[in-house]
Structures are given as C-alpha cells and as structure tokens.
Amino acid sequence: MKKIYFPLLFFVLLCLSSCVDIEERYDFKPDGSCNVLYSFDMSSAVSVLMNLMTDSVKATPQFSMVKDTSLNFYSALPDTTQQKMSLEEVNMAKGSNLAVKMDLKRSIMKVGINHVAKNAADLEYYLKHLSKMSLNDQLNSVTKSDKKGGGFDARQLVAGEDYYSYEITPHKFYRIVDKAKFGAFLKKTQSAFTMAKAMLIDMPYKVVLNFAMPVKKVYNPKAIVSADRKRVTLITNMDEVIKNPSLMNLKIDF
C-alpha cells in the first residue's frame, strides 16, 4: 500500500475542521445499480492556510510531495478492524474506494469517496451506515498515524446517519433531516463553523442526482430539474442550511 505522509493528515484534519467544498453525486443506472461519489475539495482552505505557514515549514520535503492515490476502503483497514466487521460491513467497505489528490504548493487537496450500490436496498444500507466507516480512521490508517481528528467531520454533511433518514426503492429516493439531531450536530461543531466564517470562507454544498429515466416529482423548491427531467441538482451552503435544515431534504419519485 502506498504511504501518504503527515502533511495529508495534517491538512485534511485541519481543513475538515474549518471549510470544504462538498459535492454529493448519484448516478442511477438502468439495471438499478447506482454509483455514489462524495467529493471534498479543500483546495481553497489549503490556499488560505498556506498563507499562515512559515517559509521554513513550506521548504520541508513533505510540502513538496505530490500525491494522486486511490485505495480500497477494506484493504486500507488494519486486520484488527477487519476482524470486528460484520459481513454487510465487509461488503460495503470492499465496494468503496478512497481517492486522494494532493499538491500543497499548488493549493490542491481533494478527497473522494466512491461506492457502487448493486440495487436500491444496497444503496439504502450504504447511506445509512457510511458514517460508521470513518473517513478519519481511513486517513489515519493510510498515514500510519494514530492522531485523531476532532470537530467538524465533512462526511456528516452528506452521509450523517445521525441526522438523516432514508427511504429508497427502485422508483423513489427520499432523504429527510431530523432537525433535533442536526441541531445537536451544529452545537458540537459550532466553533469550527465560527472559525470558517472568521476566515471569510464559504462552505458550498451541492447534490447532483442523474437518473436513467425522467423523474416524476421532486419535493424541494430549491432543487433544479433538467429539461429532460433526468437530472436533479440542489445547490446551497452551510449558512443557508444552518438557518433552514429542511433545504437538505430530498423526496424524488422517478
């Protein structure tokens, strides 16, 4: 397995604690399968943070590293963790990949999580359990570090089992936010969001759903439906979401 050294861990954990451009993408196939991709682009945060770094730190060999790495979630886990997993968790991890692209000198830092769900039931299971497949643990495993990240974990915005409920069938995609649980999440991460606003960095959040057939109905006034009705796009940001968590609700019949 390729090693990604401490700058990746340092910047990812720091950026996840401040700001990140998030895109959540679903590509539904005619056979009922679905490719799910969560993209976390921390490049703008890295650009800001690099201005705070001293020249001596920037001159270290680690900051000159360029990484473009992809690995399977399951294979990246230590044996002790694999042995504790259920069969369903093993299958989910084996069907998921983590991609990291890093070039600190060019202010590039991107992390992607990809999963192929075989059918609607598999997709619902994945979305309900993804939060248990910790991104921080994966990065710690890759970097051979036992450092734990705290504060705001970007995964929770798009895959937080703690405050999303799902109902997914071959012709339905419903996701509803539990406002009480989302409020608890905001309370826990308030300092991180305050830091991001102080740095004058926005936190965009985009959801794109591509369907193999035209959608019949979309229950979200902010969602944009393409002319052929095969694509639904939701664009917002964390300032809007904090004021109105219902903006993240999606109920789509197709």
C-alpha positions as a printed Julia matrix, in Angstrom:
254×3 Matrix{Float64}:
   0.0    0.0     0.0
   1.26   3.47   -0.81
   2.03   5.72    2.12
   0.76   9.27    2.35
   2.78  11.09    5.0
   1.85  13.59    7.69
   1.06  16.66    5.52
  -2.01  14.87    4.18
  -3.27  14.03    7.64
  -2.44  17.49    8.97
  -4.17  19.38    6.19
  -7.15  17.07    5.82
  -7.97  17.12    9.51
  -7.43  20.85    9.74
  -9.49  21.59    6.65
 -12.26  19.23    7.7
 -12.38  21.27   10.88
 -12.85  24.54    9.02
 -14.18  24.51    5.47
 -14.68  22.32    2.44
 -16.48  22.4    -0.91
 -18.78  19.38   -0.91
 -20.37  17.62   -3.86
 -22.59  14.59   -3.49
 -23.32  12.75   -6.76
 -25.6    9.81   -7.57
 -25.6    8.12  -10.98
 -28.52   5.68  -11.26
 -28.14   3.02  -13.96
 -30.89   1.28  -15.99
 -30.15  -2.02  -14.2
 -30.99  -0.46  -10.8
 -27.41   0.0    -9.61
 -26.1    3.37   -8.5
 -22.64   4.92   -8.37
 -22.26   7.26   -5.39
 -19.47   9.8    -5.14
 -18.73  12.21   -2.3
 -16.13  14.84   -3.24
 -14.46  17.06   -0.65
 -12.41  19.85   -2.24
 -10.3   21.56    0.43
  -8.13  23.5    -2.01
  -9.5   26.92   -1.07
  -8.86  26.18    2.59
  -5.34  25.0     1.83
  -4.71  28.23   -0.08
  -5.68  30.26    2.98
  -3.77  28.06    5.4
  -0.64  28.13    3.27
  -0.5   31.89    3.79
  -0.22  31.2     7.5
   2.67  28.77    7.14
   6.25  29.95    7.69
   8.78  29.76    4.85
  10.79  27.2     6.8
   7.79  24.86    7.01
   7.0   25.34    3.31
  10.61  24.45    2.48
  10.41  20.99    4.05
  10.43  17.97    1.66
   7.0   16.9     2.86
   5.42  20.07    1.5
   6.9   19.38   -1.91
   5.2   15.99   -2.2
   2.59  15.42   -4.88
   0.11  12.59   -4.36
  -2.58  11.15   -6.61
  -3.61   7.95   -4.84
  -6.61   5.62   -4.84
  -7.17   2.69   -2.5
  -9.9    0.33   -1.43
 -11.51   1.08    1.94
 -11.37  -2.51    3.13
  -7.77  -3.16    2.15
  -6.69   0.03    3.95
  -8.11  -1.14    7.27
  -5.9   -2.84    9.84
  -6.52  -6.56   10.42
  -7.88  -5.89   13.91
 -10.62  -3.68   12.48
 -11.47  -6.11    9.65
 -11.97  -8.93   12.14
 -14.63  -6.95   14.03
 -16.72  -6.16   10.97
 -19.98  -7.89   10.03
 -20.42  -9.47    6.6
 -22.54  -6.48    5.49
 -19.88  -4.03    6.67
 -17.16  -6.01    4.9
 -19.1   -5.96    1.62
 -19.75  -2.24    1.96
 -16.07  -1.5     2.62
 -14.92  -3.73   -0.24
 -17.24  -1.86   -2.58
 -15.89   1.55   -1.56
 -12.77   3.39   -2.64
 -10.93   6.4    -1.3
  -9.08   8.77   -3.66
  -6.7   11.5    -2.54
  -5.15  14.19   -4.74
  -2.63  16.48   -3.08
  -0.25  19.16   -4.31
   0.23  21.65   -1.5
   2.43  24.03   -3.49
  -0.42  24.42   -5.97
  -3.0   24.57   -3.16
  -4.64  21.31   -4.24
  -6.24  19.0    -1.69
  -9.13  16.75   -2.74
 -10.62  13.64   -1.18
 -13.24  11.44   -2.84
 -15.29   8.5    -1.58
 -16.8    6.26   -4.25
 -19.21   3.34   -3.89
 -21.18   1.21   -6.37
 -24.52   0.06   -4.94
 -25.96  -3.02   -6.66
 -29.61  -2.04   -6.13
 -31.93   0.22   -4.12
 -31.63  -1.85   -0.95
 -27.84  -1.84   -1.18
 -27.85   1.95   -1.68
 -30.09   2.49    1.35
 -27.86   0.3     3.51
 -24.76   2.16    2.35
 -26.19   5.6     3.08
 -27.45   4.54    6.5
 -24.11   3.02    7.51
 -21.48   5.14    5.77
 -20.96   7.27    8.87
 -19.66   4.14   10.65
 -16.96   3.76    8.0
 -14.91   6.61    9.4
 -13.0    8.75    6.92
 -10.67   9.88    9.68
  -9.85   6.27   10.55
  -9.12   5.56    6.9
  -6.76   8.51    6.6
  -5.09   7.59    9.87
  -4.57   4.09    8.51
  -3.08   5.38    5.27
  -0.79   7.84    7.02
   0.2    5.31    9.68
  -0.84   7.83   12.32
  -2.9    7.38   15.45
  -3.76  11.07   15.6
  -7.48  11.61   15.94
  -9.35  14.4    14.19
 -11.91  16.38   16.1
 -14.61  18.92   15.48
 -16.32  19.09   12.13
 -16.19  15.94   10.01
 -17.25  16.86    6.46
 -18.71  13.4     5.77
 -21.52  14.12    8.18
 -22.92  16.83    5.9
 -23.61  14.32    3.17
 -23.76  10.97    4.87
 -24.54  11.65    8.51
 -26.6    8.71    9.68
 -27.03  10.65   12.91
 -29.49  13.09   11.36
 -30.65  11.66    8.0
 -33.4    9.12    7.47
 -33.7    7.36    4.11
 -36.4    5.59    2.13
 -35.1    4.22   -1.16
 -36.88   1.94   -3.63
 -36.37   1.23   -7.37
 -38.51   4.33   -8.08
 -38.07   6.5    -5.01
 -35.26   8.43   -3.32
 -36.31  10.08   -0.04
 -33.94  11.71    2.43
 -35.2   13.7     5.43
 -33.23  15.64    8.06
 -34.02  15.11   11.73
 -33.86  18.75   12.9
 -33.24  17.88   16.55
 -30.28  15.64   15.7
 -28.97  18.18   13.2
 -29.18  20.84   15.9
 -27.07  18.66   18.19
 -24.5   18.3    15.39
 -24.35  22.08   14.94
 -23.9   22.6    18.67
 -20.99  20.15   18.68
 -19.28  21.83   15.74
 -20.16  25.46   16.39
 -16.57  26.56   17.0
 -15.43  25.07   13.67
 -18.11  26.9    11.7
 -17.29  30.13   13.54
 -13.64  29.69   12.53
 -14.59  29.19    8.89
 -16.72  32.33    8.84
 -13.91  34.3    10.5
 -11.63  33.22    7.64
 -14.27  34.55    5.18
 -14.56  31.14    3.52
 -17.94  29.87    2.37
 -18.91  26.19    2.53
 -20.82  25.29   -0.67
 -22.86  22.1    -0.71
 -24.04  20.55   -3.99
 -26.07  17.42   -4.67
 -26.43  16.02   -8.2
 -28.66  13.04   -9.0
 -28.6   11.57  -12.51
 -31.4    9.17  -13.35
 -31.81   6.6   -16.14
 -35.42   7.73  -16.58
 -37.27  11.05  -16.22
 -38.24  11.97  -12.67
 -41.96  12.27  -11.98
 -41.92  14.59   -8.98
 -39.37  16.44   -6.83
 -40.29  17.73   -3.39
 -37.77  20.52   -2.79
 -38.44  24.05   -4.13
 -34.71  24.77   -4.31
 -33.93  21.72   -6.47
 -33.32  22.3   -10.19
 -34.67  19.73  -12.66
 -33.02  19.49  -16.09
 -35.01  19.92  -19.32
 -35.08  16.16  -19.92
 -36.02  15.6   -16.25
 -33.2   13.11  -15.79
 -31.04  15.29  -13.56
 -31.86  16.9   -10.21
 -29.42  19.44   -8.75
 -29.5   21.02   -5.32
 -27.07  23.86   -4.56
 -26.84  25.55   -1.19
 -24.27  26.39    1.51
 -23.88  25.86    5.22
 -25.1   29.33    6.15
 -28.42  28.57    4.46
 -28.58  25.05    5.85
 -27.95  26.2     9.42
 -30.87  28.63    9.12
 -33.11  26.04    7.45
 -32.03  22.37    7.65
 -35.04  21.37    5.53
 -33.12  22.64    2.49
 -31.26  19.3     2.54
 -34.48  17.28    2.34
 -34.92  15.41   -0.94
 -38.01  13.48   -1.99
 -37.82  12.3    -5.59
 -40.17   9.96   -7.43
 -38.86   8.55  -10.71
